[in-house]
Amino acid sequence: MTDAHNEPTPEITHYVASTPPPSEISAEEHPVLAGPAARKRSVSVGVIAAIAAAAIIGGISGAGVAVLAGNSSQSSSTNGSGTPASITVNDTSKVNAITAVAASASPSVVTINVSGSTAAGTGSGVVLSTDGYILTNTHVVTLDGEAANATIKVTTNDGRITTAKLIGTDPTNDLAVIKVADATGLKVATFADSTKLNVGDTAIAIGAPLGLSGTVTNGIISALNRSITVASSAAPTDTSGETPAPQSTDSPFDFWNFDIPGQNNSGSSTTSTSTISLSVIQTDAAINPGNSGGALLDSDGKVIGINVAIASAGGSSDSSSAAGSIGVGFAIPASVAQRVAAEIIKDGKATHGLLGANVQDAADTATTVGASIKSVVSGGAAAAAGLKAGDIVTNVNGVPITSPTDLTAQIRSMAAGAKAEVTYVRNGVKGTATVTLGTYSS
């Protein structure tokens, strides 16, 4: 939604943990599961390197992108993805809440091995159904956009390995759905209502960071409705004016890139750079490359989010200087993930809302923070609802809007045709409008 948003932004990078390519895997395009959009609040983020919790292990390439975790040599030296990852409990008399959640939810989290013609990596996934649908990230199944038709294998919690096909992807929310060939014995994850979360709630992450399957970490929800922008080679070409302009190569926001095993890091990606805005849950539970696509759970063992990125204190294009979690991680809210996944399973793709307006930062002379409408599209959703150029949007469905990124993230998280209650300021006077969103073409 941002037309002219040139202020420095945090760097976000999606990390794919590189590993030796699996021998054989059949794969197809995978859809992304969708569910009711969760309420979110956008906020500008500082230096951030986006690492999908279940992301493939490996370094990030690209100028200004911080390498958060493992490089190809690290990932190839770990063997977690090929071994059972059952939770060990040696003393049942001292089991705590975290242990209980881990033991209960781990069977619903799988390790995903992806291989293309020139690259391979490992991520995580969450079981959606007994017939084999699994939710993960787009950057996991496409190897950060390097492979359109990669082969996929899934390793279950009890050590079984099976092939999987890609059902569909949703680059706009970095979500994807795959389906395993043999769905026997899968345990379906239970999802919570992520719109009812509170800051301070327990957050437990399960996935395969650095290829170490069945890893459990815990913390709290440190912020809700956080908005981040990441560079995505898989993102659709935007002609609506509602997506922030592509970041420069030294932007703090980028998808995590993976390094091809056995090769030196080039410090650049072969794919184009465009951006997407995500509304996410922020947590201090440790997540690292390989966690991408894995589960973020509440104290009842219910999925509250799909791990997608982490913040980095510094950036480097050299995976040898990779830094791990610094306690600022991000997950796509469960309600958004469920909506997207459901639409992809049903129709092969997900829908996203379109405001029909070009948006920019509020002027320096503005008396309130928000996203300023630069222009509206004739006949579009914004125009139909009475919004005008010069209006400053300050709230959407109860979520504060402080920037164009916030507005973009909120609108894209909703389905096409959804109704959004928009609060705005026009000539110093507050107003509200009910907008029936259009359809964002991806």
Secondary structure, 3 states (H helix, E strand, C coil): CECCCCCCCCCCCCCEEECCCCCCCCCCCCCCCECCCCCCCCCCCCCCCCCCCCCCECCCCCCCCCCCCCCHHHHHHCCHHHCCCCCCCCCHHHCCHHHHHHHHHHHHEEEEEEECCCCEEEEEEEECCCCCEEEECHHHHCCCCCCCCCEEEEECCCCCEEEEEEEEEECCCCEEEEEECCCCCCCCCCECCHHHCCCCCEEEEEECHHHCCCEEEEEEEEEEEEEEEEECCCCCCCCCCCCCCCCCCCCCCCCCCECCCCCCCCCCCCCCCCEEEEEEEEECCCCCCCCCCCEEECCCCCEEEEEEEECCCCCCCCHHHCCCCCCCEEEEEHHHHHHHHHHHHHHCCCCCEECCEEEEECCCCCCCCCEEEEEECCCCHHHHCCCCCCCEEEEECCEECCCHHHHHHHHHHCCCCCEEEEEEEECCEEEEEEEECEECCC
